[in-house]
Amino acid sequence: MLKKVLWSVGGLAVLAILAGAFLYVNKPAQYYVLLKPWTGFDEAKAPPAPDYASDDSWTALPGRSDLADVVPAGSGLTDNQSRAEVDVFFIHPTTYYGKAGWNARYDEPGFSLDRLESGVLRYQASVFNGCCRVFAPRYRQATVYAFIGKGDDEHAALDFAYQDVLAAFRNFIAERNDGRPFILAGHSQGGLHGSRLLQEEIAGTPLAERMIAAYLIGSALPADLGIAGIEPCDGPTATGCTINWNSMNASAPRRGWVEQGTTWFTGAYRMLAGAPLTCVNPLNWVFGGAAEASENLGSLPFVGSDDAFPSPQPELTGAACDGGVLLVSLTGDEPGFTLGVRSGDFHIYDFNLFYMNIRANLDERVAAFLAAGDRS
């Protein structure tokens, strides 16, 4: 009897080891087991909707103290929102990794909230506080698995999240923007929703004349959206155009971006399947451009949520667009730029790596737009 028990335990141990080894080498299986929601998408089970007439449904607003107000230590920069002539509508990236449902609560607590406020607002949304009033809605974001799988459930979750973003944007335009020029911005999932907003809500309408540029970073953004007048920005003062890059080093696998990235195009969610990508170099703002590290004005290392906002590190990396992705000269061992880096993919640092260049360019691009006169 004892032998049978020992053989059973041993057999289970061997199976566990084999399963662990299989998951270790098979990324799709890892994601399926660790991230895929337990059940299929069901809108009837979705969390309650936000009310964008209420300030509680916004994670950042001008005139309210939040982590989008910070500036880098020792930079001499200031939060200029009270004097800015321009607004930014900023759509945050995925911070929800849950399996309980396909979409988070708009006020999802815990890790998701900490990542949103201490990570996204500090290192991404704050870059706009010199040029613009910052408006960033909360929304029922799709879980991260919505970008890994490619089926109906994934697309339904993304569409559900987009409906919140659309409602927030319409509230922003109708009740908060006061007819001012604006920047459309987002990262990752936020970039995807921003691209759909641009195509369906802005392009071909009077809003397009007020849009300075669309900074849709870290998303799978086709270079040709098939929309007259909406093209990748080519230069630091170009306006009415799109900006995107995806940061990785030369050893990183690209297929997930250049072939399998989820995009919104011609009225549906689809994979890029090799379509040319937008890559605007954030060091010189040239479409398809390259630049040395000497042109990098300062990168911001990630520090813990309880630590002071860091100082910029100049000349950390150069950058070069190559086949639609942005190659950086980092290994993944640089202090402050390691968390979340896998196989040379620096996606979560798309803003951090070029923080000071983005901030300087916003001033330059906004000034060019305002100098061109009232386009409304």
N, C-alpha and C positions, 0 to 999 in steps of 0.2 A: 504493500500500500504506500509506504513511504517513498519507494522508488518511483511509483507512478506520479505521486505529488511532485517529486523533484524533477522528473522528466517534463511534467506539465509546466512547472515554473520555468525551467530552462528553455522550453519551447517558446513560451510567451516572451521571455527575455530576448531570445534570438529574433523573434518577429518584431519586437520593439526596436531592436538595433537596426534591423533591415529597413523597417519603416522610416526610422530616423535618418538613415543613410540616403534612402530614396528622396525624402523631403529636402535633405541638405543639398543634393545635386540637382533637384528639379524645382526651379523657381515657380512655375505655374502651379505645381502641386502644393508648394508652400503657401502661396497666396490663397488657393482654394480652401485649404484647411484652416488657415489662420485668419482670413479676412472676409471670405464670402458669407453674406448673411444667411441665417438659418433657413429662412423661407423665401418664397418668391415675393416680388414687389406687389404690394396691395395698398392702393391709395386710401382705402377705408381705414387702414390701421396707421396712417401717417399721423405725426404729432400735429397739434393745433397750429394754425397759420399766424404769422406775425401781423401786427397792425402798424403800418408804416407812418400813420398819423401820430403814433406815440413815439417819443424819443427813446423809449426802452427797447424798441426794435432796431436800434442803430448802435453799432459797437463804437463808432467814432462820429462826433459832430463838432462843428466849430462852436466856440463859446462854452464848451463843457470840458472839464478836465478829464483826459484819457491818455493812453499811452501812445497815441498818434501825435502828441504834442512834444515829444522829447527831441533833443538834438544831441549829436555826438559830443562827448566830453572833449574840452580843449579846442573845439573847432571854431569858436567865435560866432557860430551860427545862432539864429534865433527863430522861434516859432512866430511866423508872420501872419497867421490866419486872420487876426483882427483887422489887418490892413490890406489883405489880398484882394485883387480885382477879379480873380478867377476861382472857380471851384474844381474839385476833383470828385468824381464818383468812383470809389474804389471797391472792388469786389474781392473778398478774401479767398485764399486757396483752401484746399481741403485740410481740416484739422480733426475730422471725425473718422476713426478707424473701427467703428463698432460693427458687430455682427447681429445685434438684436433687431436692426431694421435697416432698410436701404437709405433712409434719410434721417438726419439728426433733428432734434428739437432746434428751433432757432436760437434758444437760449441754453443750448446743451452745456451742462456743467462739467467739472472735473478736468481731465487731461485736455479735452477739446477746447475748453474755455481758456485754460492756461496757455495753450499753444497759440490760440488766437490773439490774446492780449499781450502776453510777454514775448511772443515770437513775432507774429505777423504785424501787429500794430507798431511795435517798436522798430522792427527792422525793415518793414516795407511801407506801410501807410505813412509813417513819420517823414519819409523822404519828400513828401509833397507839402509839408507844412510851411515851407519857405515861400512857395509860389501861390499856394491855393488854400481855400477853406476845404477841410477834409470831411467828406460824407461817406461813411462805410456802413452798409446795412448788414444786419444779421440775416441769415436765411437758412432754410431747411436744406443744408448742403447734402449732396449725395456722399455716401461712404466711399472710401478710397477704392474699394473693389469695383466701383462703377467704371473705373478707368482701366481695369485689368481684364475683366470679362468684356465681351462684345455683343451680348445678346439683348433680348427685349427687356429684361429686368433692369439691366444696366442703363439702357437708353431711357427707360421710363423714369428711373430715379434722377437722371440728369435733367430730363424735361421738367420733372416736378420741382427740382431746385430752381431751375430757370424761371418758372412762373413767379416765384418769390422775388427773384432779382428784377424781373420785369415790373412787378408791382412797386418795388422800392424805387426803381428808376423813374417811373411815372409820377410817384409822389415827390421825388427830388425835383423833377422838372416843373411840376404844377405848383408845389407849395414851398419849396426851399431854395431853389436856384435863382429866382427873381430875374430870369432872362439873361443871366451873365454868361460869358464864355466858360467852357468847361473842358476838362480832360476826362476821358474814359480810361480807367486803369483796372488791372486785375492781374493775379498770378495763378498759374496752374488751373484748377477748376474755375477760379474767378476769371482767368483769361478766356477760357472756353465760353463761359456765359457772356462775357463782354463782347466776344466776336459775334455771337448770335444777336446781341443787342444792336451792335453796329450794323449788321446786315438787315435786320428786320425792323428796327425802331428808329434808326438815325439816318442811314444812307438814303438819299433821295428825298429827304424832308428838310424843312427849315432848320432843324437841329444840326444838320451837317455843317451849316455855315457858322455855327457857334462852337463846334468841336475843334479844339486846338490840335489834338492828336489822340490816338488810342494806344496806350502803353499796355499791350496784352502779353505780358511776359510769361515765359515758362509754359506756353501752350502750343498745341500743334496747329499753327496758323499758316494756311496756304499763302504763298506769295501773290497768287492771282485769285481773288475772291469773286471775280466776275462782276464787279460793281464799278461802273464808270466813276472815275474821280477818287476812288479809294485804293491807294497803292502803298507799298512799303515806303517809309520815310527814307530819303537819301540825302542826308545832311542835317546839321544840328538846328537849322531854323525852318526846315520844311514843316508844313502844317496840313491838317486835314487828312493825315496819313496814318499808317499802322507801324508799330514798333514791337518786335519780338526777338527773343533769343532763348536758347536752351543751353546751359553751361555744362560742359563735360571735358575730360581730358582725352588725349589721343588714344588711350587704351580702352575707353568705354565702348560698350556695344551700342550701336546706333539704331538698330532695327525697330526697337520699341518707339523711337521718335519718328523716324523718317518714313516708316511703312505702316506701323500699327497705332500711331497716335490717333486718339479720337478727336474729331473736329466737327464743327457744324458747317455744312456747305450745301448749297442748293436745296435748302429746306429739310435737311435730315442729318442725323448723326451718322457719321461714316468714318472709316479709317482712311488715312492719307494715301496709302497704297503707292507711295513713291512720288506723289505730287510735290513740286518744288515748294520749299518752306521759306517763310520770311525769316531772315536773320539780319538784324541791324546791329552793328557793333557798338556797344555802349561806351567805348572809349573814344570813338571819333564820330559815331552816328552815321556811318556810311553803310549803305545796304551792301552786304557781302564783303565788308571791309576787314582790314587787319590793323592791329596797333600794338606797339611794344608796351612793356610794363611801365616804362617811364611816363606814359600818358595816363596811368591810373592814379587819380587824385586821392584815392583812399577807400579801402575795404573795411568793413566792420565785422570783427570776429564775434561769434555767438558766445554770450556769457549767460549764466544762470539768471532766472527771473528775479532773484533777490539781489543781484549785483548791479552796480552802477552801469549806466549805458556807456559803452566803450568809446575809446578814441579811434579815429581812422588810422589805418596802416597804408601809407602810400606805396605805390609800385609793387604791390603783392603779386600781381599777375598781368601778363599781357592777354590778348584775346584775338582770335581770328575766326571769321566765318568760313566754314568748310562744309560744303554739301548740305547746307541748311541748318547746321548746328554750330554752336560757338565753342571753339576749342580754347581751353585755358591751360596755363602752364603750372598746374598744381598736381601734387601726388595724392592728396588726401591725408597726409601726415602733418599738415600745417596746423599748429594750435589754434583753436577757435573755428576751424573749418573742417572738422572731421565728423561731427555728429550728423548722422543721416546720409553720409556719403557711402555709396555702394558701387563697386566696380567702376569707379572713376566718374560717376554721375553726380554733378554738383547742383542739381536742380533746386534744392531748397535754399541755396545760396545765390540764386540769380540776382537778387537785389543786394545782398550783403557785399558781394565781390566788387560791385561797381557803384556803391552807395553815393559817394561824393561826386562822381561823374554824372549820375542821374540827377542829383540835386542841382548841379551847375547847369546841366542841359535844360532842366525845367525852366529855370530863370531865363535862359537864352531863347528858348522856343516860345515861351509866353510873351516875352518882350517883343519878339518878331511879329507875333500874331497881333498884339495890341498896337504896334506901330503901323501895321497895315490898315488900321482903321476899323470902324464898326462895320461888321459884315451882316448884322441881323436885319 
